[in-house]
């Protein structure tokens, strides 16, 4: 049985046309252009081909599942990154939520992945992760040690920076200066990407008429219920009621019209399947202390780079305000532009001012909200993201005492 590296390399070679036979491993399964972890429920990646059958992109799944699939993902990424064919990592869950099939994705641009170095300190050995406690080394010994080899095989012993933290290639090391333990970890960030994909959806057919009856269905009767039929013992009364009911049923059934559609015939079913080609941005909100991931549809745009895509998300009002030198703040998909008006001016213009109001029917709340008759919305105080049943995605944004006009970004659909 082949190991993970061998299966991954053979899958890559086979999609490139340099190999034919697949290698077997029940945990990492090669199924044509796709490779799976334990089965079809978790696809690790897929080779995307053009109309000529040439591989133009490797789409890798960015979702987290469990320990072993995560190891499989790491192996696949390392194999694909060595090749010359472009690759992009996007969570399959967001593609599914947007109605996108992985085979329909075309990459326009992708930025490289990033690894963030996080520094940790502790004053007690108990606060050091258990699997790292064996690697604690006195800081004085580390500074004096210039013999040995790093994990990459390069000569030189452990190194530390000016603050006593290990340098990045010695992430296994924990230094101790007598009072403080110091070590580093890495946080992996996906690269941002601009893709083009086909969305398949359905809309109601206006020409479709469902099955219907011209006459209402007669009420059900039971001749054995004396309270409804006082003369049920009289055969004449019973026969007359039975004939009346049968005549009503015949009239009801004769007025039946099956479902029909004047445009699509019997195959319509009331829904029309459609598709459209749109662009999506897979990126991170850099405005937050801890960057949050988002996947959104772009408005109709000529953007071909990730930078262009971010510009396309800005409404014209915001771009114009920046040109004029106005102060522009942002919380998620809400922009706030400083405006030189006061409360008296807004009241005179017919604004309705409320406390702790929701902005544009979203989870964003403002300390004080003013809505003009034409729908223009202003706020001051603070903007808070207050979703139900989960933690906020955005930090609190301070607007101050001055009024800011609020504008939503140009995203038609987000996931």
C-alpha positions, 0 to 999 in steps of 0.5 A: 500500500502506498503512503500519502506522499506517494499517492499525492505525487502520483495523482499530480503526475497523472493529472499532468499526463506524465503517469497513468496508473493510480496508487492505492491508499484507503485513506487518501483516494485518487478519483480522476481529477479529484483526490479525497480523504476517506471518501467523497464527503471530503474532497482535498483538491481537484484539477480544473481543466480548460476546454482543451483538457489541459490543467489550468488550476489546482483548487484545494479545499480550505475547510478543516475537518479532523486531524488526518484530513488536515495531514492529507491537506498538508501533503497535497499542498506541498505537492501542488506548490512545487509545480508550475500550474497555479493553485488556490485554496478556498473552503469548499463550504463557501463555494457550496453556499454560493451555489458554485461547483468546484469544476466551474472555477477559473482563477484570475489572481491569487496571492501567496499564503502567509504564516504569522509568527506568534510569540508566547511567554509564561512564568510557570512551566505548567503554562508551557504546552506539555509537548514543548516542555521537553525542549526548554533550554536555558537562554544563556546556553542557547546564546553560547551554542554555535554548534549543531544543525537546524531542522533544515540541515543548515549549520548553526545551533539554536538562534534567538532574537534580541528579546530571547524568542527563538527564530522561526526555524527553531519553532520547537525551542523554548528558552528560559532566562530564569524568570520567563519562558519564551516560545513561538508558534505559527498561524497559517493564513490562506492566500487571497484570490479572485476567481470567476465562476458559474452560479446555477440557480432557479427562478419562478416561471411566470407562464406556469399554471399549477394544477387547479379546479374550477369548482370547489370540492364538495364537503364530505358527507356520511349518511350514517351521521344522524346529527347531519342527516336527520332523515337518514332512515328515509330511503328517499332522503338518503338517495337524494343526498347521495345523488346530489353529492355524486353530481357535485363530485362529477362537476368538481372532477370535470373542472380539473386542469393539469399543470401547464406552461405556455412557454416551456410545456410539461417540463417546466415544473414552475421553476426555470433553471438559469446560470450566470458568470460572476466574479468572487473575492476570497479574502480577509478583513484587514481592518480587524485585529484578528483578520476574519475570512470572507467570500463575496460576490463582486458587482459587475466589474473589470477587475482582474487582480485582488487589489482591483477587487477590493476597489470594486467593493467601495461605493462611488460615494466612498471613493469620492469622499476619499478624493475630497479628503473626508474622513472615512471609517469602516466596520465590515461592510459598512462605511462611515463618512464624516459629515459636517451637520448637526442634530438641529439640521437633521431634525429640520430636514425631517430625520427620525433619530433613534437610540441603538438602532440597527443599520440597514437591517443588519447586525450592525448597531449605532449608538444614535441613528438618524434616518432622513425621509429619502432613506439616507442613514447617519450615525454617531457615537459607536458602531457595534456588531451585535449578531445573535447566538455568536460572537461579533465579527468586528471590533467596536468602531468609534465615530465620536460626537460628529454625524457620519453618513453610512454607506453599505459596500457594493457586495450583492451576495456574501457568504 
